[in-house]
Amino acid sequence: MRPTRRGALTAAVAVAMVVAGLLVSPGALFDRLGGLLVSPWFPLVLVGLYLVRPALAWPITALSVLVGYRYGLALGLPIALVGAVGTSLIPYAAARYLRTDAGWIGRAADGSERFFAATGDLRGVIAARLAPTPAEAISAAAGVARVPVAAFVAGTLIGELPWTVAAVLAGHSMRRLSLAEASPGPWVVLGAAIVATIVLAGPAYRYARRLRVAGE
């Protein structure tokens, strides 16, 4: 596939994701899932939701809430973590395939490569996942930067852990499934942002020091 066609395909996919996300919200869907929560078909429905989630640009925590509501903390947490990794691998793999050095994709890939070169693959994925950043943006950046699969999976597991724990606990504590009641609290967001800053402090200092030395 020529670079120009890859760029057009990527743009079309991005537009389709935005439109789909606007038309189908997780909150509206959850309102219709009541009967399926106790159905023997629910595991298949859950797998299907994880597969289509990247195309709808839903937050991963939305499905973690659903998992927590259905399975509780002990069983729900590992299920939600596996789902978080699996659903993140889809845009990661797509970005690796659509990678090109031409146009805006090439510029985005260069920026992603510089970021992971400065932070390290594992550290970069962890920090990006801890920060309140859209999941697809992180996965795509890691994909175009050719971050190794092992580092991407490990970084996603570690970085998504606090968000997943909070979401699963929120879902488990509900008497009625409601996504609006399960948004992460301000302390969770602040704590994750502080940890992400600490994780990036060392690489940021070294990068700033190299720039200062180069300018002398």
VMD Tcl script that draws the C-alpha trace (Angstrom):
set ca {
  {0.00 0.00 0.00}
  {1.48 3.39 -0.98}
  {2.07 5.97 1.78}
  {-0.62 8.31 0.38}
  {-3.20 5.51 0.46}
  {-2.17 4.59 4.00}
  {-2.64 8.18 5.06}
  {-6.09 8.34 3.48}
  {-7.07 5.04 5.09}
  {-5.87 6.21 8.50}
  {-7.79 9.48 8.18}
  {-10.93 7.59 7.17}
  {-10.60 5.25 10.15}
  {-10.13 8.19 12.52}
  {-13.21 9.98 11.18}
  {-15.28 6.79 11.41}
  {-14.20 6.32 15.04}
  {-15.21 9.86 15.96}
  {-18.61 9.51 14.28}
  {-19.26 6.11 15.86}
  {-18.27 7.39 19.28}
  {-20.70 10.28 18.96}
  {-23.55 8.04 17.82}
  {-23.06 5.20 20.32}
  {-22.21 6.20 23.87}
  {-21.32 3.60 26.53}
  {-23.85 5.10 28.90}
  {-26.72 4.59 26.45}
  {-25.63 1.02 25.78}
  {-25.28 0.16 29.46}
  {-28.89 1.19 30.02}
  {-29.88 -1.68 27.71}
  {-27.60 -4.32 29.23}
  {-29.59 -5.05 32.37}
  {-31.03 -8.35 31.20}
  {-27.73 -9.57 29.77}
  {-25.81 -9.19 33.03}
  {-27.20 -12.48 34.33}
  {-27.33 -14.18 30.95}
  {-25.01 -17.10 30.15}
  {-24.17 -15.17 26.97}
  {-22.74 -12.23 28.90}
  {-19.07 -13.34 28.56}
  {-19.44 -13.34 24.76}
  {-21.11 -9.94 24.87}
  {-18.25 -8.63 27.01}
  {-15.63 -9.95 24.58}
  {-17.52 -8.31 21.72}
  {-17.59 -4.99 23.56}
  {-13.83 -5.12 24.15}
  {-13.30 -5.83 20.45}
  {-15.40 -2.92 19.21}
  {-14.40 -0.47 21.96}
  {-11.42 1.01 20.06}
  {-13.60 1.73 17.02}
  {-16.06 3.59 19.26}
  {-13.29 5.39 21.19}
  {-14.87 4.45 24.53}
  {-12.71 4.75 27.66}
  {-11.41 1.40 28.88}
  {-12.73 2.20 32.35}
  {-16.30 2.07 31.02}
  {-15.98 -1.66 30.43}
  {-14.05 -2.12 33.68}
  {-17.09 -0.71 35.49}
  {-19.29 -3.25 33.72}
  {-16.92 -6.08 34.67}
  {-16.87 -4.97 38.30}
  {-20.65 -4.77 38.43}
  {-21.01 -8.32 37.08}
  {-18.05 -10.15 38.62}
  {-16.95 -8.19 41.68}
  {-13.36 -7.32 42.61}
  {-11.62 -10.69 43.08}
  {-12.67 -12.11 39.70}
  {-13.41 -8.83 37.96}
  {-9.98 -7.23 38.37}
  {-7.98 -9.86 36.39}
  {-10.73 -10.02 33.77}
  {-10.72 -6.24 33.39}
  {-6.90 -6.11 33.16}
  {-6.84 -8.79 30.46}
  {-9.58 -6.88 28.64}
  {-7.65 -3.61 28.93}
  {-4.56 -5.17 27.36}
  {-6.48 -7.03 24.67}
  {-8.53 -4.04 23.58}
  {-5.40 -1.84 23.53}
  {-3.53 -4.26 21.27}
  {-6.05 -3.64 18.46}
  {-5.17 0.05 17.79}
  {-1.52 -0.71 18.58}
  {-1.38 -3.36 15.83}
  {-3.33 -1.16 13.41}
  {-0.92 1.73 13.96}
  {2.10 -0.52 13.36}
  {0.58 -1.70 10.09}
  {-0.43 1.78 8.90}
  {2.94 3.32 9.83}
  {4.47 5.38 7.05}
  {7.20 8.00 6.94}
  {5.16 10.32 4.71}
  {2.80 13.13 5.66}
  {1.26 13.73 9.05}
  {1.56 10.06 10.00}
  {5.30 10.25 9.51}
  {5.53 13.39 11.63}
  {3.45 11.79 14.38}
  {5.61 8.67 14.22}
  {8.80 10.75 14.55}
  {7.40 12.51 17.61}
  {6.36 9.21 19.18}
  {9.78 7.69 18.51}
  {11.51 10.64 20.16}
  {9.25 10.34 23.21}
  {9.90 6.63 23.72}
  {13.59 7.04 22.95}
  {13.81 9.62 25.74}
  {11.70 7.74 28.29}
  {12.36 4.12 27.38}
  {9.65 1.86 25.99}
  {8.27 0.44 29.25}
  {8.54 3.66 31.24}
  {6.95 5.66 28.43}
  {3.92 3.38 28.15}
  {3.45 3.30 31.94}
  {3.58 7.09 32.24}
  {1.24 7.62 29.30}
  {-1.28 5.13 30.71}
  {-1.15 6.72 34.17}
  {-1.80 10.17 32.74}
  {-5.45 10.99 31.89}
  {-4.80 10.50 28.17}
  {-7.15 8.90 25.60}
  {-6.37 5.19 25.36}
  {-6.29 5.07 21.56}
  {-3.78 7.92 21.34}
  {-1.37 6.01 23.60}
  {-1.80 2.72 21.76}
  {-1.39 4.35 18.35}
  {1.71 6.27 19.46}
  {3.31 3.07 20.75}
  {2.37 1.26 17.54}
  {3.84 3.79 15.11}
  {6.96 4.04 17.30}
  {7.44 0.27 17.05}
  {7.44 -0.21 20.81}
  {8.05 -3.95 21.42}
  {4.90 -5.95 22.18}
  {6.25 -7.15 25.53}
  {6.98 -3.60 26.72}
  {3.60 -2.40 25.47}
  {1.71 -5.18 27.26}
  {3.65 -4.78 30.52}
  {3.34 -0.99 30.43}
  {-0.37 -1.19 29.77}
  {-0.90 -3.62 32.65}
  {1.00 -1.44 35.11}
  {-0.30 1.90 33.89}
  {-3.93 0.82 33.68}
  {-3.88 -0.87 37.09}
  {-5.00 2.09 39.25}
  {-7.70 3.12 36.76}
  {-8.94 -0.45 36.51}
  {-9.02 -0.99 40.27}
  {-11.00 2.23 40.74}
  {-13.44 1.37 37.96}
  {-13.97 -2.24 39.05}
  {-14.54 -1.13 42.65}
  {-17.00 1.51 41.46}
  {-18.92 -1.04 39.43}
  {-18.91 -3.57 42.27}
  {-20.33 -1.01 44.72}
  {-23.29 -0.07 42.53}
  {-26.81 -1.22 43.17}
  {-27.85 -0.06 39.72}
  {-25.52 0.04 36.70}
  {-24.86 3.68 35.84}
  {-21.76 4.89 34.04}
  {-22.38 8.47 35.17}
  {-21.88 7.42 38.79}
  {-18.62 5.62 38.11}
  {-16.29 8.33 36.81}
  {-12.90 8.29 38.57}
  {-12.76 10.56 41.58}
  {-10.54 13.65 41.55}
  {-8.09 12.03 43.95}
  {-7.61 9.07 41.60}
  {-6.96 11.39 38.66}
  {-4.62 13.61 40.69}
  {-2.73 10.65 42.16}
  {-2.23 8.99 38.78}
  {-1.06 12.28 37.25}
  {1.46 12.78 40.07}
  {2.84 9.25 39.64}
  {3.10 9.79 35.87}
  {5.06 13.00 36.51}
  {7.42 11.19 38.86}
  {7.95 8.38 36.34}
  {8.91 10.93 33.67}
  {10.98 13.19 35.94}
  {14.29 11.41 35.32}
  {14.04 11.23 31.51}
  {12.76 14.84 31.37}
  {15.74 16.05 33.41}
  {18.23 14.15 31.24}
  {16.59 15.49 28.07}
  {16.69 19.07 29.35}
  {20.31 18.62 30.35}
  {21.27 17.35 26.88}
  {19.57 20.38 25.32}
  {21.44 22.73 27.65}
  {24.79 21.08 26.89}
  {24.07 21.16 23.15}
  {23.29 24.86 23.35}
  {26.56 25.76 25.08}
}
mol new
graphics top color blue
foreach p $ca { graphics top sphere $p radius 0.5 }
foreach p [lrange $ca 0 end-1] q [lrange $ca 1 end] { graphics top cylinder $p $q radius 0.2 }
display resetview
